[in-house]
Amino acid sequence: MSGKKLRIYLADDHQVLIDGMKAVLNTNPDFEIAGFSVNGLDIIDQAIKTRTDILVMDINMPEKDGIEVLKDYSTLDLPFKIIILSSYDNLKLIKEVMKLGARGYLTKQCAGENIIEAIYAVENNEEYYCKTVREKIMESFTTNKTDKNSRNHGLTERETEIIKLIAMEYSGKEIGEELSISSHTVETHRKNLIKKLEVKNTIGLVKFALKNNLINN
């Protein structure tokens, strides 16, 4: 990174978790803690005032929960990005917060080992799901629902399989091996899908699946 440090704001109703996250993030020279809150009030104002780059926020907070904060966030053009850090891995909830503009979702169980990776990914304009959340998303790909929705969106069964494997972070080579096709064919499918679904990149394919209910609740 350049000389500018990423300013991270933490919001959680448990001070012990905030202290733990601060300890983890302070080990990285690219980060600095912009501030923290133990309830949902004024988080957006505080993030703006402290020139926050990334807000790491719990959903379950007193006075104003993370969903309410995200609803406010989604109506504004703000300079910072949000990562959700939650005890919940409910797929319906995951889909809701991503639709409201969150750029990452981690469970608290996997936060310690993944939070730094998540911050770098989100700062790089990518979306980030920890392994537990990705597995939850993949579990929801049932054949009947996927095939039905695939027809609705003009996707073939093979295209749906490729979107699923992309979401599981398979490389082009690994997708080819899994589906017994060449990596060149995988890349062709990927480019065609991006064009067909009018998204910007492979992350957009996963986002499309979430937003258009290609994944079961």
N, CA, C and O of each residue as an XYZ file, in Angstrom:
868
protein
N       0.827     -1.207      0.000
C       0.000      0.000      0.000
C       0.857      1.251      0.000
O       2.064      1.189      0.238
N       0.234      2.380     -0.266
C       0.940      3.654     -0.199
C       1.145      4.037      1.258
O       0.834      3.260      2.161
N       1.672      5.242      1.485
C       1.938      5.679      2.849
C       0.685      5.913      3.666
O       0.746      5.897      4.895
N      -0.462      6.134      3.015
C      -1.708      6.400      3.730
C      -2.239      5.130      4.391
O      -2.384      4.091      3.748
N      -2.524      5.236      5.681
C      -3.078      4.091      6.395
C      -4.587      4.032      6.213
O      -5.250      5.057      6.054
N      -5.121      2.803      6.240
C      -6.567      2.619      6.205
C      -7.122      2.854      7.600
O      -6.657      2.265      8.576
N      -8.118      3.719      7.678
C      -8.712      4.045      8.971
C      -9.938      3.159      9.192
O     -10.883      3.185      8.403
N      -9.912      2.377     10.269
C     -10.945      1.390     10.550
C     -11.760      1.823     11.766
O     -11.208      2.122     12.825
N     -13.092      1.851     11.595
C     -13.993      2.176     12.700
C     -14.712      0.897     13.104
O     -15.205      0.163     12.247
N     -14.775      0.623     14.418
C     -15.368     -0.611     14.934
C     -16.661     -0.306     15.679
O     -16.718      0.630     16.477
N     -17.707     -1.104     15.416
C     -18.987     -0.925     16.097
C     -19.513     -2.284     16.543
O     -19.843     -3.139     15.720
N     -19.584     -2.467     17.853
C     -20.074     -3.727     18.425
C     -20.530     -3.449     19.852
O     -19.968     -2.594     20.536
N     -21.558     -4.181     20.301
C     -22.072     -3.912     21.639
C     -21.269     -4.604     22.736
O     -21.586     -4.461     23.917
N     -20.240     -5.347     22.362
C     -19.382     -6.003     23.344
C     -17.992     -5.362     23.322
O     -17.257     -5.488     22.342
N     -17.644     -4.683     24.401
C     -16.355     -4.008     24.473
C     -15.199     -4.991     24.328
O     -14.158     -4.651     23.765
N     -15.382     -6.217     24.837
C     -14.306     -7.202     24.764
C     -13.999     -7.565     23.314
O     -12.843     -7.798     22.960
N     -15.038     -7.613     22.475
C     -14.793     -7.908     21.064
C     -14.091     -6.738     20.385
O     -13.182     -6.939     19.580
N     -14.508     -5.517     20.707
C     -13.834     -4.347     20.149
C     -12.353     -4.353     20.527
O     -11.490     -4.084     19.692
N     -12.071     -4.659     21.777
C     -10.678     -4.692     22.237
C      -9.888     -5.771     21.502
O      -8.728     -5.571     21.141
N     -10.530     -6.908     21.287
C      -9.859     -7.982     20.565
C      -9.575     -7.614     19.124
O      -8.494     -7.899     18.608
N     -10.548     -6.974     18.463
C     -10.347     -6.558     17.085
C      -9.277     -5.483     16.979
O      -8.474     -5.481     16.047
N      -9.275     -4.571     17.940
C      -8.234     -3.531     17.941
C      -6.857     -4.159     18.058
O      -5.920     -3.734     17.382
N      -6.728     -5.169     18.913
C      -5.442     -5.837     19.101
C      -4.979     -6.500     17.806
O      -3.800     -6.437     17.457
N      -5.917     -7.138     17.092
C      -5.575     -7.794     15.821
C      -5.175     -6.762     14.773
O      -4.146     -6.913     14.114
N      -5.980     -5.719     14.615
C      -5.744     -4.734     13.562
C      -4.507     -3.890     13.826
O      -3.838     -3.456     12.888
N      -4.199     -3.655     15.099
C      -3.021     -2.849     15.434
C      -1.711     -3.553     15.110
O      -0.653     -2.924     15.123
N      -1.766     -4.854     14.818
C      -0.545     -5.568     14.421
C      -0.186     -5.295     12.963
O       0.909     -5.632     12.514
N      -1.116     -4.681     12.226
C      -0.880     -4.424     10.803
C      -0.511     -2.957     10.595
O      -1.290     -2.075     10.956
N       0.643     -2.682     10.028
C       1.090     -1.295      9.875
C       0.279     -0.487      8.862
O       0.401      0.736      8.801
N      -0.557     -1.175      8.060
C      -1.380     -0.471      7.080
C      -2.660      0.098      7.688
O      -3.351      0.893      7.052
N      -2.978     -0.309      8.923
C      -4.257      0.074      9.529
C      -4.052      1.003     10.726
O      -3.014      0.985     11.387
N      -5.075      1.811     10.976
C      -5.160      2.525     12.243
C      -6.627      2.607     12.658
O      -7.513      2.708     11.809
N      -6.876      2.564     13.943
C      -8.241      2.587     14.458
C      -8.745      4.027     14.471
O      -8.172      4.888     15.138
N      -9.825      4.279     13.726
C     -10.393      5.634     13.652
C     -11.271      5.929     14.861
O     -11.402      7.083     15.269
N     -11.874      4.886     15.436
C     -12.758      5.057     16.572
C     -13.586      3.814     16.787
O     -13.432      2.831     16.063
N     -14.476      3.844     17.785
C     -15.348      2.704     18.026
C     -16.631      3.147     18.712
O     -16.676      4.194     19.358
N     -17.679      2.329     18.561
C     -18.967      2.580     19.204
C     -19.502      1.272     19.768
O     -19.248      0.198     19.222
N     -20.251      1.373     20.874
C     -20.845      0.178     21.469
C     -22.366      0.164     21.278
O     -23.046     -0.708     21.820
N     -22.900      1.113     20.520
C     -24.310      1.076     20.132
C     -24.431      1.672     18.732
O     -23.461      2.171     18.162
N     -25.650      1.604     18.195
C     -25.821      1.996     16.800
C     -26.071      3.464     16.545
O     -26.149      3.880     15.390
N     -26.197      4.255     17.584
C     -26.486      5.675     17.391
C     -25.288      6.435     16.830
O     -24.153      6.250     17.271
N     -25.560      7.279     15.865
C     -24.550      8.213     15.326
C     -23.329      7.536     14.706
O     -22.296      8.184     14.534
N     -23.421      6.249     14.367
C     -22.265      5.574     13.773
C     -21.857      6.238     12.463
O     -20.674      6.480     12.224
N     -22.825      6.524     11.630
C     -22.502      7.132     10.333
C     -21.844      8.495     10.522
O     -20.845      8.801      9.872
N     -22.403      9.309     11.409
C     -21.801     10.633     11.676
C     -20.378     10.491     12.202
O     -19.483     11.227     11.787
N     -20.171      9.547     13.114
C     -18.847      9.356     13.687
C     -17.855      8.844     12.640
O     -16.693      9.248     12.628
N     -18.319      7.958     11.771
C     -17.436      7.431     10.722
C     -17.001      8.542      9.775
O     -15.854      8.577      9.331
N     -17.923      9.446      9.470
C     -17.592     10.581      8.599
C     -16.603     11.517      9.300
O     -15.600     11.924      8.715
N     -16.898     11.851     10.557
C     -16.050     12.786     11.302
C     -14.629     12.265     11.483
O     -13.674     13.042     11.478
N     -14.489     10.956     11.640
C     -13.162     10.374     11.888
C     -12.455      9.957     10.598
O     -11.415      9.300     10.626
N     -13.046     10.357      9.461
C     -12.456     10.053      8.149
C     -12.206      8.547      7.984
O     -11.131      8.120      7.562
N     -13.216      7.773      8.324
C     -13.140      6.320      8.252
C     -13.112      5.828      6.803
O     -13.799      6.367      5.936
N     -12.306      4.799      6.562
C     -12.293      4.130      5.254
C     -13.156      2.874      5.269
O     -13.887      2.604      4.316
N     -13.068      2.102      6.361
C     -13.824      0.858      6.496
C     -14.511      0.835      7.857
O     -13.861      0.991      8.891
N     -15.836      0.639      7.851
C     -16.597      0.460      9.082
C     -16.876     -1.024      9.260
O     -17.528     -1.644      8.420
N     -16.377     -1.595     10.360
C     -16.631     -3.000     10.700
C     -17.715     -2.998     11.770
O     -17.495     -2.509     12.878
N     -18.890     -3.545     11.442
C     -20.073     -3.327     12.275
C     -20.832     -4.614     12.565
O     -21.034     -5.444     11.679
N     -21.250     -4.767     13.822
C     -22.142     -5.857     14.217
C     -23.562     -5.515     13.764
O     -23.874     -4.351     13.513
N     -24.419     -6.534     13.662
C     -25.827     -6.294     13.349
C     -26.630     -6.056     14.617
O     -27.455     -5.144     14.672
N     -26.394     -6.868     15.631
C     -27.180     -6.811     16.860
C     -26.568     -5.803     17.832
O     -25.641     -6.128     18.575
N     -27.101     -4.567     17.819
C     -26.611     -3.521     18.713
C     -27.787     -2.798     19.354
O     -28.871     -2.753     18.772
N     -27.594     -2.235     20.536
C     -28.679     -1.516     21.203
C     -28.952     -0.156     20.565
O     -28.097      0.423     19.894
N     -30.166      0.332     20.795
C     -30.622      1.659     20.385
C     -30.846      1.790     18.875
O     -31.858      2.342     18.445
N     -29.914      1.291     18.078
C     -30.083      1.284     16.626
C     -29.252      0.138     16.078
O     -28.028      0.141     16.208
N     -29.918     -0.861     15.453
C     -29.163     -2.038     15.026
C     -28.503     -1.818     13.665
O     -28.730     -0.810     12.997
N     -27.685     -2.791     13.279
C     -26.921     -2.665     12.050
C     -27.763     -2.566     10.801
O     -27.372     -1.900      9.843
N     -28.921     -3.222     10.791
C     -29.808     -3.132      9.634
C     -30.309     -1.699      9.456
O     -30.346     -1.185      8.338
N     -30.689     -1.064     10.549
C     -31.151      0.327     10.478
C     -30.036      1.248      9.993
O     -30.267      2.158      9.196
N     -28.823      0.997     10.489
C     -27.673      1.799     10.038
C     -27.464      1.617      8.542
O     -27.234      2.586      7.819
N     -27.546      0.367      8.077
C     -27.356      0.093      6.648
C     -28.453      0.730      5.796
O     -28.190      1.179      4.680
N     -29.662      0.769      6.310
C     -30.748      1.410      5.562
C     -30.452      2.898      5.364
O     -30.698      3.450      4.291
N     -29.922      3.539      6.406
C     -29.504      4.942      6.267
C     -28.349      5.055      5.272
O     -28.341      5.926      4.402
N     -27.384      4.164      5.417
C     -26.186      4.159      4.570
C     -26.556      4.018      3.091
O     -25.972      4.670      2.226
N     -27.547      3.144      2.818
C     -27.908      2.846      1.427
C     -28.537      4.041      0.708
O     -28.586      4.068     -0.522
N     -29.014      5.023      1.464
C     -29.654      6.197      0.856
C     -28.671      7.347      0.645
O     -29.027      8.378      0.074
N     -27.445      7.167      1.102
C     -26.455      8.236      1.052
C     -25.255      7.839      0.195
O     -24.997      6.654     -0.018
N     -24.545      8.818     -0.281
C     -23.307      8.584     -1.025
C     -22.143      8.869     -0.084
O     -21.682     10.005      0.026
N     -21.675      7.828      0.591
C     -20.689      8.008      1.654
C     -19.310      7.489      1.240
O     -19.210      6.584      0.411
N     -18.254      8.059      1.812
C     -16.901      7.728      1.370
C     -16.330      6.450      1.974
O     -15.227      6.049      1.605
N     -17.039      5.801      2.886
C     -16.494      4.593      3.503
C     -17.317      3.361      3.134
O     -18.457      3.465      2.680
N     -16.705      2.187      3.340
C     -17.351      0.914      3.031
C     -17.626      0.162      4.327
O     -16.987      0.404      5.351
N     -18.594     -0.759      4.265
C     -19.013     -1.471      5.475
C     -18.783     -2.971      5.351
O     -19.121     -3.592      4.343
N     -18.198     -3.536      6.405
C     -18.082     -4.983      6.572
C     -18.930     -5.370      7.773
O     -18.804     -4.777      8.845
N     -19.793     -6.361      7.596
C     -20.606     -6.856      8.700
C     -19.861     -7.966      9.424
O     -19.320     -8.883      8.806
N     -19.844     -7.863     10.747
C     -19.236     -8.878     11.610
C     -20.325     -9.326     12.583
O     -20.707     -8.575     13.480
N     -20.822    -10.551     12.404
C     -22.027    -10.953     13.126
C     -21.930    -12.374     13.669
O     -21.167    -13.198     13.164
N     -22.709    -12.641     14.699
C     -22.821    -14.006     15.223
C     -23.733    -14.854     14.344
O     -23.723    -16.082     14.437
N     -24.526    -14.200     13.487
C     -25.527    -14.896     12.691
C     -24.996    -15.264     11.309
O     -24.264    -14.496     10.686
N     -25.382    -16.466     10.836
C     -25.030    -16.849      9.468
C     -26.293    -17.222      8.680
O     -26.250    -18.055      7.775
N     -27.418    -16.587      9.043
C     -28.678    -16.808      8.358
C     -28.618    -16.230      6.954
O     -28.287    -15.057      6.779
N     -28.938    -17.046      5.946
C     -28.780    -16.617      4.566
C     -29.670    -15.434      4.213
O     -29.254    -14.538      3.478
N     -30.890    -15.426      4.731
C     -31.798    -14.308      4.447
C     -31.206    -13.003      4.957
O     -31.298    -11.973      4.289
N     -30.604    -13.043      6.129
C     -29.971    -11.857      6.705
C     -28.759    -11.437      5.886
O     -28.555    -10.250      5.631
N     -27.960    -12.408      5.478
C     -26.780    -12.117      4.649
C     -27.197    -11.407      3.367
O     -26.597    -10.405      2.977
N     -28.226    -11.933      2.718
C     -28.709    -11.325      1.481
C     -29.210     -9.901      1.717
O     -28.966     -9.008      0.905
N     -29.907     -9.697      2.824
C     -30.460     -8.370      3.109
C     -29.365     -7.332      3.287
O     -29.449     -6.241      2.723
N     -28.333     -7.660      4.070
C     -27.294     -6.646      4.319
C     -26.468     -6.371      3.067
O     -26.001     -5.249      2.871
N     -26.283     -7.383      2.213
C     -25.532     -7.141      0.989
C     -26.350     -6.261      0.030
O     -25.793     -5.415     -0.670
N     -27.666     -6.467      0.005
C     -28.516     -5.615     -0.823
C     -28.500     -4.168     -0.340
O     -28.659     -3.239     -1.132
N     -28.305     -3.986      0.964
C     -28.286     -2.640      1.534
C     -26.913     -1.969      1.414
O     -26.739     -0.834      1.857
N     -25.956     -2.652      0.827
C     -24.685     -2.001      0.530
C     -23.476     -2.481      1.294
O     -22.378     -1.974      1.066
N     -23.630     -3.452      2.202
C     -22.448     -4.003      2.879
C     -21.554     -4.674      1.843
O     -22.048     -5.299      0.906
N     -20.251     -4.548      2.008
C     -19.310     -5.105      1.035
C     -18.652     -6.394      1.515
O     -17.944     -7.054      0.754
N     -18.885     -6.752      2.778
C     -18.313     -7.985      3.308
C     -19.156     -8.521      4.436
O     -19.894     -7.775      5.080
N     -19.049     -9.834      4.683
C     -19.808    -10.456      5.771
C     -18.955    -11.561      6.380
O     -18.561    -12.507      5.698
N     -18.676    -11.426      7.674
C     -17.916    -12.432      8.411
C     -18.685    -12.821      9.659
O     -19.334    -11.980     10.282
N     -18.617    -14.085     10.024
C     -19.116    -14.484     11.331
C     -18.033    -14.189     12.364
O     -16.849    -14.127     12.034
N     -18.446    -14.011     13.605
C     -17.473    -13.700     14.648
C     -16.518    -14.864     14.893
O     -15.396    -14.669     15.361
N     -16.974    -16.076     14.572
C     -16.113    -17.238     14.766
C     -14.899    -17.231     13.834
O     -13.835    -17.745     14.180
N     -15.074    -16.642     12.652
C     -13.958    -16.658     11.693
C     -13.285    -15.294     11.557
O     -12.367    -15.132     10.753
N     -13.737    -14.322     12.334
C     -13.234    -12.950     12.161
C     -11.744    -12.819     12.419
O     -11.036    -12.137     11.679
N     -11.269    -13.475     13.475
C      -9.867    -13.315     13.854
C      -8.893    -13.650     12.751
O      -7.888    -12.963     12.570
N      -9.188    -14.708     12.011
C      -8.258    -15.138     10.964
C      -8.558    -14.507      9.609
O      -7.733    -14.585      8.699
N      -9.731    -13.881      9.462
C     -10.130    -13.375      8.147
C     -10.310    -11.868      8.049
O     -10.428    -11.345      6.941
N     -10.335    -11.156      9.162
C     -10.696     -9.746      9.111
C      -9.699     -8.911      8.309
O     -10.099     -8.003      7.581
N      -8.416     -9.208      8.434
C      -7.417     -8.438      7.687
C      -7.582     -8.670      6.190
O      -7.548     -7.728      5.398
N      -7.762     -9.931      5.811
C      -7.994    -10.261      4.398
C      -9.258     -9.577      3.884
O      -9.286     -9.075      2.760
N     -10.297     -9.561      4.706
C     -11.557     -8.937      4.305
C     -11.383     -7.438      4.076
O     -11.904     -6.902      3.098
N     -10.669     -6.764      4.951
C     -10.462     -5.323      4.820
C      -9.716     -4.995      3.531
O     -10.096     -4.073      2.809
N      -8.657     -5.745      3.244
C      -7.918     -5.514      2.000
C      -8.815     -5.735      0.781
O      -8.776     -4.953     -0.169
N      -9.625     -6.804      0.807
C     -10.495     -7.114     -0.331
C     -11.517     -6.009     -0.557
O     -11.709     -5.556     -1.686
N     -12.173     -5.575      0.514
C     -13.208     -4.547      0.394
C     -12.605     -3.214     -0.038
O     -13.194     -2.504     -0.854
N     -11.455     -2.874      0.493
C     -10.780     -1.640      0.088
C     -10.430     -1.686     -1.395
O     -10.356     -0.652     -2.059
N     -10.212     -2.912     -1.912
C      -9.876     -3.101     -3.321
C     -11.135     -3.236     -4.189
O     -11.073     -3.740     -5.310
N     -12.278     -2.780     -3.655
C     -13.563     -2.792     -4.358
C     -14.059     -4.192     -4.680
O     -14.774     -4.391     -5.662
N     -13.684     -5.155     -3.861
C     -14.202     -6.507     -3.982
C     -15.203     -6.742     -2.847
O     -15.299     -5.953     -1.907
N     -15.946     -7.849     -2.962
C     -16.799     -8.260     -1.860
C     -16.150     -9.452     -1.172
O     -15.419    -10.221     -1.797
N     -16.422     -9.600      0.123
C     -15.752    -10.656      0.866
C     -16.739    -11.404      1.755
O     -17.476    -10.804      2.537
N     -16.735    -12.731      1.616
C     -17.504    -13.612      2.495
C     -16.524    -14.589      3.141
O     -15.702    -15.184      2.444
N     -16.596    -14.760      4.442
C     -15.725    -15.753      5.069
C     -16.215    -17.153      4.696
O     -17.319    -17.313      4.174
N     -15.397    -18.149      4.963
C     -15.686    -19.515      4.531
C     -17.044    -20.003      5.023
O     -17.789    -20.625      4.265
N     -17.370    -19.730      6.270
C     -18.648    -20.169      6.829
C     -19.821    -19.607      6.033
O     -20.791    -20.314      5.761
N     -19.727    -18.343      5.664
C     -20.806    -17.697      4.910
C     -20.856    -18.238      3.491
O     -21.940    -18.489      2.965
N     -19.690    -18.423      2.857
C     -19.674    -18.989      1.505
C     -20.314    -20.370      1.490
O     -21.077    -20.700      0.582
N     -19.998    -21.176      2.500
C     -20.579    -22.513      2.565
C     -22.093    -22.448      2.733
O     -22.826    -23.256      2.164
N     -22.552    -21.479      3.518
C     -23.987    -21.299      3.711
C     -24.659    -20.951      2.387
O     -25.734    -21.462      2.070
N     -24.020    -20.086      1.625
C     -24.560    -19.707      0.325
C     -24.615    -20.921     -0.606
O     -25.604    -21.138     -1.306
N     -23.541    -21.703     -0.598
C     -23.477    -22.849     -1.499
C     -24.474    -23.934     -1.124
O     -24.998    -24.621     -2.000
N     -24.740    -24.095      0.155
C     -25.720    -25.082      0.602
C     -27.098    -24.795      0.030
O     -27.912    -25.704     -0.137
N     -27.350    -23.547     -0.264
C     -28.677    -23.136     -0.718
C     -28.894    -23.391     -2.208
O     -30.000    -23.211     -2.717
N     -27.851    -23.803     -2.895
C     -28.000    -24.124     -4.312
C     -28.637    -25.503     -4.450
O     -27.925    -26.500     -4.569
N     -29.949    -25.574     -4.437
C     -30.616    -26.852     -4.656
C     -30.997    -26.955     -6.125
O     -31.298    -25.948     -6.766
N     -30.983    -28.157     -6.650
C     -31.156    -28.355     -8.087
C     -32.460    -27.774     -8.608
O     -32.457    -27.063     -9.613
N     -33.574    -28.061     -7.946
C     -34.865    -27.610     -8.474
C     -34.971    -26.099     -8.513
O     -35.365    -25.525     -9.529
N     -34.613    -25.439     -7.382
C     -34.753    -23.983     -7.323
C     -33.792    -23.313     -8.293
O     -34.151    -22.347     -8.966
N     -32.569    -23.829     -8.363
C     -31.577    -23.238     -9.247
C     -31.989    -23.367    -10.700
O     -31.899    -22.401    -11.458
N     -32.448    -24.565    -11.103
C     -32.854    -24.757    -12.489
C     -34.013    -23.838    -12.850
O     -34.030    -23.249    -13.931
N     -34.989    -23.713    -11.939
C     -36.146    -22.859    -12.192
C     -35.714    -21.422    -12.406
O     -36.113    -20.788    -13.383
N     -34.898    -20.905    -11.491
C     -34.469    -19.509    -11.589
C     -33.526    -19.293    -12.749
O     -33.517    -18.224    -13.360
N     -32.721    -20.319    -13.062
C     -31.809    -20.201    -14.197
C     -32.588    -19.975    -15.483
O     -32.199    -19.151    -16.310
N     -33.695    -20.709    -15.658
C     -34.518    -20.508    -16.852
C     -35.094    -19.104    -16.863
O     -35.161    -18.463    -17.912
N     -35.510    -18.628    -15.699
C     -36.091    -17.292    -15.632
C     -35.102    -16.218    -16.071
O     -35.508    -15.197    -16.624
N     -33.825    -16.430    -15.835
C     -32.815    -15.432    -16.159
C     -32.013    -15.799    -17.403
O     -30.995    -15.170    -17.691
N     -32.454    -16.794    -18.129
C     -31.785    -17.164    -19.367
C     -30.465    -17.864    -19.186
O     -29.653    -17.890    -20.111
N     -30.219    -18.440    -18.009
C     -28.972    -19.147    -17.756
C     -29.132    -20.636    -18.047
O     -30.170    -21.233    -17.759
N     -28.092    -21.217    -18.619
C     -28.100    -22.659    -18.821
C     -27.661    -23.358    -17.537
O     -27.149    -22.722    -16.616
N     -27.865    -24.661    -17.488
C     -27.434    -25.424    -16.315
C     -25.925    -25.307    -16.125
O     -25.450    -25.182    -14.996
N     -25.170    -25.345    -17.220
C     -23.709    -25.233    -17.137
C     -23.295    -23.863    -16.616
O     -22.377    -23.762    -15.802
N     -23.963    -22.809    -17.077
C     -23.639    -21.461    -16.602
C     -23.906    -21.334    -15.109
O     -23.139    -20.695    -14.389
N     -24.995    -21.944    -14.642
C     -25.304    -21.908    -13.215
C     -24.251    -22.652    -12.413
O     -23.859    -22.206    -11.335
N     -23.784    -23.798    -12.939
C     -22.725    -24.552    -12.268
C     -21.465    -23.709    -12.139
O     -20.794    -23.735    -11.107
N     -21.150    -22.968    -13.184
C     -19.937    -22.145    -13.175
C     -20.063    -20.995    -12.179
O     -19.107    -20.695    -11.464
N     -21.230    -20.345    -12.119
C     -21.436    -19.287    -11.127
C     -21.262    -19.846     -9.719
O     -20.646    -19.212     -8.863
N     -21.806    -21.030     -9.487
C     -21.690    -21.665     -8.172
C     -20.230    -21.886     -7.797
O     -19.827    -21.579     -6.675
N     -19.434    -22.418     -8.724
C     -18.031    -22.704     -8.429
C     -17.208    -21.422     -8.289
O     -16.269    -21.368     -7.495
N     -17.558    -20.401     -9.054
C     -16.895    -19.101     -8.893
C     -17.138    -18.576     -7.488
O     -16.224    -18.062     -6.842
N     -18.386    -18.707     -7.012
C     -18.729    -18.239     -5.667
C     -17.976    -19.008     -4.597
O     -17.736    -18.485     -3.509
N     -17.602    -20.244     -4.893
C     -16.838    -21.066     -3.955
C     -15.331    -20.799     -4.067
O     -14.518    -21.466     -3.427
N     -14.978    -19.797     -4.906
C     -13.591    -19.353     -5.084
C     -12.715    -20.390     -5.781
O     -11.507    -20.445     -5.546
N     -13.323    -21.212     -6.639
C     -12.542    -22.103     -7.485
C     -11.829    -21.269     -8.547
O     -12.381    -20.290     -9.049
N     -10.616    -21.656     -8.882
C      -9.911    -20.994     -9.977
C     -10.455    -21.522    -11.302
O     -11.195    -22.505    -11.331
N     -10.079    -20.857    -12.402
C     -10.520    -21.327    -13.714
C     -10.077    -22.748    -13.979
O     -10.830    -23.548    -14.535
N      -8.869    -23.060    -13.588
C      -8.336    -24.417    -13.773
C      -9.132    -25.424    -12.950
O      -9.454    -26.511    -13.430
N      -9.445    -25.059    -11.711
C     -10.190    -25.965    -10.834
C     -11.622    -26.174    -11.326
O     -12.166    -27.274    -11.231
N     -12.221    -25.110    -11.849
C     -13.573    -25.249    -12.408
C     -13.542    -26.192    -13.605
O     -14.417    -27.044    -13.762
N     -12.521    -26.030    -14.450
C     -12.379    -26.912    -15.606
C     -12.255    -28.372    -15.201
O     -12.866    -29.250    -15.809
N     -11.457    -28.622    -14.165
C     -11.272    -29.991    -13.697
C     -12.564    -30.550    -13.114
O     -12.893    -31.718    -13.320
N     -13.291    -29.712    -12.387
C     -14.535    -30.144    -11.760
C     -15.598    -30.495    -12.802
O     -16.359    -31.447    -12.626
N     -15.645    -29.718    -13.890
C     -16.697    -29.887    -14.898
C     -16.205    -30.610    -16.150
O     -16.958    -30.795    -17.106
N     -14.934    -31.015    -16.134
C     -14.329    -31.740    -17.273
C     -14.377    -30.914    -18.561
O     -14.718    -31.416    -19.632
N     -14.029    -29.644    -18.426
C     -13.899    -28.769    -19.584
C     -12.569    -28.034    -19.470
O     -11.945    -28.038    -18.409
N     -12.140    -27.411    -20.547
C     -10.852    -26.719    -20.522
C     -10.971    -25.393    -19.786
O     -12.058    -24.824    -19.690
N      -9.847    -24.904    -19.265
C      -9.856    -23.611    -18.586
C     -10.202    -22.494    -19.568
O     -10.756    -21.466    -19.178
N      -9.872    -22.701    -20.847
C     -10.237    -21.720    -21.874
C     -11.756    -21.629    -22.008
O     -12.313    -20.541    -22.147
N     -12.414    -22.785    -21.965
C     -13.880    -22.811    -22.044
C     -14.491    -22.134    -20.819
O     -15.484    -21.415    -20.928
N     -13.893    -22.370    -19.660
C     -14.365    -21.722    -18.425
C     -14.288    -20.206    -18.570
O     -15.232    -19.492    -18.233
N     -13.155    -19.724    -19.075
C     -12.969    -18.284    -19.231
C     -13.974    -17.699    -20.223
O     -14.476    -16.591    -20.033
N     -14.261    -18.459    -21.283
C     -15.261    -18.015    -22.258
C     -16.635    -17.899    -21.610
O     -17.349    -16.917    -21.814
N     -17.001    -18.923    -20.817
C     -18.266    -18.875    -20.092
C     -18.320    -17.671    -19.150
O     -19.331    -16.972    -19.070
N     -17.208    -17.444    -18.436
C     -17.169    -16.349    -17.472
C     -17.405    -15.011    -18.173
O     -18.202    -14.197    -17.707
N     -16.719    -14.786    -19.284
C     -16.876    -13.536    -20.021
C     -18.294    -13.392    -20.561
O     -18.873    -12.307    -20.522
N     -18.852    -14.500    -21.069
C     -20.210    -14.466    -21.601
C     -21.230    -14.157    -20.506
O     -22.195    -13.425    -20.724
N     -20.992    -14.740    -19.309
C     -21.899    -14.497    -18.186
C     -21.859    -13.037    -17.747
O     -22.898    -12.430    -17.487
N     -20.659    -12.480    -17.667
C     -20.515    -11.077    -17.283
C     -21.269    -10.179    -18.265
O     -21.936     -9.223    -17.870
N     -21.149    -10.508    -19.550
C     -21.841     -9.723    -20.575
C     -23.350     -9.944    -20.500
O     -24.126     -8.990    -20.558
N     -23.767    -11.216    -20.371
C     -25.195    -11.546    -20.349
C     -25.907    -10.937    -19.143
O     -27.020    -10.426    -19.261
N     -25.255    -10.998    -17.986
C     -25.888    -10.517    -16.761
C     -25.617     -9.041    -16.490
O     -26.131     -8.465    -15.532
N     -24.789     -8.434    -17.364
C     -24.481     -7.003    -17.270
C     -23.894     -6.636    -15.909
O     -24.324     -5.679    -15.265
N     -22.900     -7.423    -15.489
C     -22.160     -7.122    -14.270
C     -20.728     -6.761    -14.654
O     -20.325     -6.922    -15.805
N     -19.965     -6.270    -13.676
C     -18.630     -5.757    -13.988
C     -17.537     -6.809    -13.907
O     -16.541     -6.723    -14.625
N     -17.709     -7.806    -13.039
C     -16.639     -8.776    -12.820
C     -17.211    -10.051    -12.213
O     -18.427    -10.195    -12.089
N     -16.330    -10.976    -11.835
C     -16.791    -12.254    -11.299
C     -17.504    -12.102     -9.961
O     -18.414    -12.872     -9.656
N     -17.101    -11.116     -9.158
C     -17.822    -10.849     -7.912
C     -19.271    -10.461     -8.229
O     -20.191    -10.794     -7.482
N     -19.451     -9.772     -9.315
C     -20.793     -9.390     -9.729
C     -21.688    -10.576    -10.037
O     -22.906    -10.499     -9.876
N     -21.080    -11.689    -10.486
C     -21.867    -12.884    -10.753
C     -22.488    -13.428     -9.469
O     -23.653    -13.825     -9.450
N     -21.693    -13.442     -8.394
C     -22.204    -13.909     -7.100
C     -23.268    -12.945     -6.589
O     -24.308    -13.363     -6.080
N     -22.998    -11.666     -6.729
C     -23.947    -10.650     -6.274
C     -25.267    -10.765     -7.038
O     -26.341    -10.609     -6.457
N     -25.183    -11.038     -8.336
C     -26.384    -11.221     -9.145
C     -27.203    -12.398     -8.632
O     -28.427    -12.317     -8.530
N     -26.511    -13.504     -8.307
C     -27.198    -14.691     -7.804
C     -27.944    -14.382     -6.512
O     -29.065    -14.850     -6.312
N     -27.324    -13.596     -5.634
C     -27.969    -13.224     -4.376
C     -29.177    -12.318     -4.616
O     -30.262    -12.559     -4.087
N     -28.977    -11.294     -5.406
C     -30.025    -10.290     -5.590
C     -31.219    -10.816     -6.381
O     -32.336    -10.324     -6.223
N     -30.987    -11.814     -7.229
C     -32.054    -12.314     -8.072
C     -32.571    -13.679     -7.636
O     -33.209    -14.401     -8.403
N     -32.271    -14.013     -6.363
C     -32.844    -15.212     -5.755
C     -32.491    -16.508     -6.496
O     -33.310    -17.426     -6.565
N     -31.303    -16.582     -7.035
C     -30.804    -17.843     -7.575
C     -30.338    -18.762     -6.450
O     -30.000    -19.924     -6.675
N     -30.329    -18.212     -5.228
C     -29.909    -18.958     -4.049
C     -31.089    -19.020     -3.104
O     -31.750    -18.011     -2.858
N     -31.353    -20.187     -2.579
C     -32.492    -20.354     -1.680
C     -32.308    -19.594     -0.394
O     -31.174    -19.362      0.025
N     -33.380    -19.202      0.238
C     -33.342    -18.621      1.570
C     -33.043    -19.703      2.583
O     -32.966    -19.424      3.780
